[in-house]
Amino acid sequence: MEIKQWMRIFKALGDENRLKILACIIEREELCVCELQALLDLSQPTVSRHLKILEDAGFLEGKRQGQWVIYCLCPRGKFEQRLVFLIKDFLSQDKDLSSLLKKAKKINLR
């Protein structure tokens, strides 16, 4: 992996909202922008910008389904999968995130 890819990975992980987005998508397997907006109380442009950064870093991919773009984890190699599950384990221990992840399990705005 080139150093620029490492920089994108660390940049993506260096923001609280992006970590929350990643945790919610790990929890639900897929979410659309409007669901993430509702969960995080962020504007659509802000959520979209964070999703783009996570996508560029190789964590997520977007799939168009009608008018929706649904985001899910990228099917990647073993290193990326281990990294995602380490993040999930780390984030699941955070008290503030536990209520967010409970909400993520239930949300369905599509």
VEXBAPA-174279 format. One record per atom (N, C-alpha, C): atom name; residue number from 1; x, y, z. Coordinates in pm, whole numbers. Atoms other than C-alpha are relative to their C-alpha. Layout:
N
[CA,NUM,[X,Y,Z]] ...
! end
This chain:
110
[N,1,[85,-117,0]] [CA,1,[0,0,0]] [C,1,[90,124,0]] [N,2,[-79,-124,9]] [CA,2,[133,344,-90]] [C,2,[-29,91,119]] [N,3,[14,-92,-114]] [CA,3,[184,617,168]] [C,3,[-123,89,-15]] [N,4,[120,-84,19]] [CA,4,[-96,827,11]] [C,4,[-127,-74,45]] [N,5,[115,77,-46]] [CA,5,[-342,545,81]] [C,5,[-3,-4,153]] [N,6,[-6,-4,-147]] [CA,6,[-223,529,444]] [C,6,[-48,134,51]] [N,7,[42,-134,-42]] [CA,7,[-275,905,470]] [C,7,[-152,12,-9]] [N,8,[147,-4,14]] [CA,8,[-635,869,340]] [C,8,[-67,-81,111]] [N,9,[56,84,-106]] [CA,9,[-700,590,591]] [C,9,[3,74,133]] [N,10,[-11,-69,-129]] [CA,10,[-571,789,888]] [C,10,[-83,128,4]] [N,11,[85,-119,5]] [CA,11,[-748,1106,774]] [C,11,[-146,-40,23]] [N,12,[138,45,-14]] [CA,12,[-1074,912,748]] [C,12,[-31,-37,144]] [N,13,[22,43,-139]] [CA,13,[-1032,773,1100]] [C,13,[23,113,101]] [N,14,[-35,-109,-89]] [CA,14,[-931,1111,1243]] [C,14,[-112,96,31]] [N,15,[113,-89,-25]] [CA,15,[-1280,1255,1277]] [C,15,[-109,-76,75]] [N,16,[100,67,-83]] [CA,16,[-1544,1170,1537]] [C,16,[-125,-39,-80]] [N,17,[120,33,78]] [CA,17,[-1837,1189,1294]] [C,17,[25,-113,-99]] [N,18,[-30,110,91]] [CA,18,[-1664,961,1044]] [C,18,[10,-133,74]] [N,19,[-3,122,-81]] [CA,19,[-1597,708,1319]] [C,19,[-142,-45,35]] [N,20,[140,33,-31]] [CA,20,[-1965,725,1416]] [C,20,[-70,-58,-123]] [N,21,[59,51,124]] [CA,21,[-2071,677,1053]] [C,21,[46,-142,-25]] [N,22,[-56,133,22]] [CA,22,[-1839,381,1019]] [C,22,[-59,-101,98]] [N,23,[57,89,-101]] [CA,23,[-1967,229,1345]] [C,23,[-145,-35,-33]] [N,24,[140,25,34]] [CA,24,[-2330,267,1236]] [C,24,[-13,-92,-121]] [N,25,[6,86,119]] [CA,25,[-2266,109,897]] [C,25,[47,-141,34]] [N,26,[-43,134,-44]] [CA,26,[-2075,-177,1059]] [C,26,[-116,-68,72]] [N,27,[111,56,-77]] [CA,27,[-2373,-226,1293]] [C,27,[-115,-45,-91]] [N,28,[116,27,84]] [CA,28,[-2640,-215,1020]] [C,28,[32,-67,-133]] [N,29,[-49,52,128]] [CA,29,[-2434,-337,721]] [C,29,[-21,97,-114]] [N,30,[20,-103,101]] [CA,30,[-2583,-61,506]] [C,30,[-96,106,51]] [N,31,[85,-115,-35]] [CA,31,[-2736,284,551]] [C,31,[4,100,-114]] [N,32,[0,-108,99]] [CA,32,[-2839,569,324]] [C,32,[32,133,69]] [N,33,[-37,-131,-53]] [CA,33,[-2749,936,367]] [C,33,[-107,51,96]] [N,34,[106,-54,-86]] [CA,34,[-3090,1027,512]] [C,34,[-5,-70,136]] [N,35,[-3,71,-128]] [CA,35,[-3062,757,779]] [C,35,[116,48,86]] [N,36,[-115,-52,-75]] [CA,36,[-2716,880,877]] [C,36,[-27,143,48]] [N,37,[38,-135,-42]] [CA,37,[-2849,1238,885]] [C,37,[-84,-6,127]] [N,38,[90,12,-115]] [CA,38,[-3123,1133,1128]] [C,38,[74,-49,123]] [N,39,[-75,56,-113]] [CA,39,[-2886,932,1346]] [C,39,[95,101,62]] [N,40,[-107,-86,-49]] [CA,40,[-2614,1196,1373]] [C,40,[-40,147,12]] [N,41,[47,-139,-2]] [CA,41,[-2823,1514,1342]] [C,41,[98,93,-72]] [N,42,[-90,-79,85]] [CA,42,[-2597,1644,1064]] [C,42,[-72,33,-130]] [N,43,[60,-37,129]] [CA,43,[-2684,1817,736]] [C,43,[39,-101,-108]] [N,44,[-28,91,111]] [CA,44,[-2695,1622,410]] [C,44,[137,26,-61]] [N,45,[-133,-22,56]] [CA,45,[-2386,1797,267]] [C,45,[113,-47,92]] [N,46,[-102,44,-96]] [CA,46,[-2188,1723,585]] [C,46,[14,-152,-1]] [N,47,[-3,147,3]] [CA,47,[-2285,1354,584]] [C,47,[63,-46,-131]] [N,48,[-54,40,131]] [CA,48,[-2208,1328,211]] [C,48,[151,22,-8]] [N,49,[-145,-27,1]] [CA,49,[-1865,1487,259]] [C,49,[75,-106,82]] [N,50,[-63,104,-83]] [CA,50,[-1780,1243,539]] [C,50,[-2,-136,-72]] [N,51,[9,126,73]] [CA,51,[-1901,949,329]] [C,51,[101,-6,-113]] [N,52,[-97,-6,109]] [CA,52,[-1683,1061,38]] [C,52,[142,-27,53]] [N,53,[-132,22,-59]] [CA,53,[-1375,1067,263]] [C,53,[17,-147,38]] [N,54,[-5,142,-36]] [CA,54,[-1456,718,396]] [C,54,[7,-89,-124]] [N,55,[-4,75,126]] [CA,55,[-1515,597,42]] [C,55,[139,9,-65]] [N,56,[-134,-19,57]] [CA,56,[-1185,744,-82]] [C,56,[107,-78,75]] [N,57,[-96,75,-82]] [CA,57,[-1004,572,205]] [C,57,[-16,-151,-17]] [N,58,[20,141,26]] [CA,58,[-1146,238,92]] [C,58,[-84,-74,103]] [N,59,[84,66,-101]] [CA,59,[-1380,172,386]] [C,59,[-141,-29,-52]] [N,60,[139,11,42]] [CA,60,[-1715,222,213]] [C,60,[-13,3,-151]] [N,61,[39,-18,139]] [CA,61,[-1882,194,-124]] [C,61,[-148,32,-3]] [N,62,[140,-38,17]] [CA,62,[-2206,348,-240]] [C,62,[-61,-74,-117]] [N,63,[73,69,107]] [CA,63,[-2464,161,-446]] [C,63,[-133,72,-19]] [N,64,[125,-69,29]] [CA,64,[-2751,338,-618]] [C,64,[-115,-100,-2]] [N,65,[124,78,1]] [CA,65,[-3097,193,-547]] [C,65,[-114,99,-20]] [N,66,[102,-100,30]] [CA,66,[-3353,411,-721]] [C,66,[51,138,32]] [N,67,[-43,-136,-37]] [CA,67,[-3330,757,-567]] [C,67,[101,1,114]] [N,68,[-88,9,-115]] [CA,68,[-3116,635,-277]] [C,68,[141,-44,-41]] [N,69,[-134,57,7]] [CA,69,[-2743,579,-249]] [C,69,[22,-69,135]] [N,70,[-15,80,-121]] [CA,70,[-2686,300,1]] [C,70,[149,-26,20]] [N,71,[-142,18,-31]] [CA,71,[-2346,283,172]] [C,71,[20,-126,85]] [N,72,[-35,121,-74]] [CA,72,[-2189,-40,295]] [C,72,[153,-11,2]] [N,73,[-144,22,-7]] [CA,73,[-1843,-167,383]] [C,73,[50,-56,-132]] [N,74,[-64,56,120]] [CA,74,[-1610,-238,93]] [C,74,[45,-142,28]] [N,75,[-59,133,-14]] [CA,75,[-1533,-602,42]] [C,75,[148,11,-36]] [N,76,[-143,-22,21]] [CA,76,[-1156,-580,83]] [C,76,[80,-122,45]] [N,77,[-90,105,-44]] [CA,77,[-857,-788,174]] [C,77,[-2,-20,150]] [N,78,[-1,37,-142]] [CA,78,[-780,-940,512]] [C,78,[44,115,90]] [N,79,[-46,-111,-84]] [CA,79,[-591,-633,642]] [C,79,[-113,98,26]] [N,80,[107,-97,-15]] [CA,80,[-882,-399,577]] [C,80,[-113,-57,86]] [N,81,[103,61,-81]] [CA,81,[-1130,-645,728]] [C,81,[39,-1,148]] [N,82,[-46,-1,-139]] [CA,82,[-920,-678,1044]] [C,82,[-9,140,58]] [N,83,[5,-138,-45]] [CA,83,[-894,-300,1068]] [C,83,[-143,42,32]] [N,84,[140,-33,-24]] [CA,84,[-1271,-260,1038]] [C,84,[-50,-66,127]] [N,85,[48,67,-120]] [CA,85,[-1335,-519,1308]] [C,85,[69,50,126]] [N,86,[-65,-65,-114]] [CA,86,[-1076,-360,1537]] [C,86,[-72,129,35]] [N,87,[74,-125,-22]] [CA,87,[-1259,-31,1492]] [C,87,[-133,-31,66]] [N,88,[129,38,-59]] [CA,88,[-1592,-202,1567]] [C,88,[15,-37,147]] [N,89,[-21,38,-139]] [CA,89,[-1455,-358,1885]] [C,89,[30,122,87]] [N,90,[-36,-121,-74]] [CA,90,[-1304,-28,1996]] [C,90,[-122,88,22]] [N,91,[114,-90,-10]] [CA,91,[-1617,174,1922]] [C,91,[-113,-59,83]] [N,92,[108,61,-77]] [CA,92,[-1853,-77,2081]] [C,92,[23,14,151]] [N,93,[-31,-19,-142]] [CA,93,[-1678,-14,2414]] [C,93,[-23,143,46]] [N,94,[22,-141,-33]] [CA,94,[-1750,360,2399]] [C,94,[-143,19,50]] [N,95,[132,-16,-62]] [CA,95,[-2041,448,2630]] [C,95,[-90,93,-81]] [N,96,[79,-96,77]] [CA,96,[-2152,745,2418]] [C,96,[-54,-60,-130]] [N,97,[42,59,126]] [CA,97,[-2172,533,2105]] [C,97,[-103,-112,18]] [N,98,[91,113,-17]] [CA,98,[-2376,251,2256]] [C,98,[-145,39,-29]] [N,99,[138,-43,28]] [CA,99,[-2702,451,2242]] [C,99,[-18,30,-149]] [N,100,[7,-26,144]] [CA,100,[-2624,562,1886]] [C,100,[-13,-131,-77]] [N,101,[6,128,70]] [CA,101,[-2568,202,1777]] [C,101,[-134,-70,23]] [N,102,[134,55,-23]] [CA,102,[-2897,97,1939]] [C,102,[-101,66,-94]] [N,103,[88,-70,93]] [CA,103,[-3073,365,1734]] [C,103,[25,-46,-143]] [N,104,[-35,42,135]] [CA,104,[-2888,253,1422]] [C,104,[-64,-134,-35]] [N,105,[63,130,24]] [CA,105,[-3026,-100,1461]] [C,105,[-146,16,-43]] [N,106,[144,-16,21]] [CA,106,[-3382,36,1446]] [C,106,[-37,92,-117]] [N,107,[36,-101,97]] [CA,107,[-3366,317,1190]] [C,107,[-26,-60,-138]] [N,108,[32,44,135]] [CA,108,[-3526,266,852]] [C,108,[-86,109,-65]] [N,109,[69,-111,63]] [CA,109,[-3616,576,653]] [C,109,[-24,-21,-149]] [N,110,[20,25,144]] [CA,110,[-3616,418,306]] [C,110,[-134,-60,-27]] 
! end
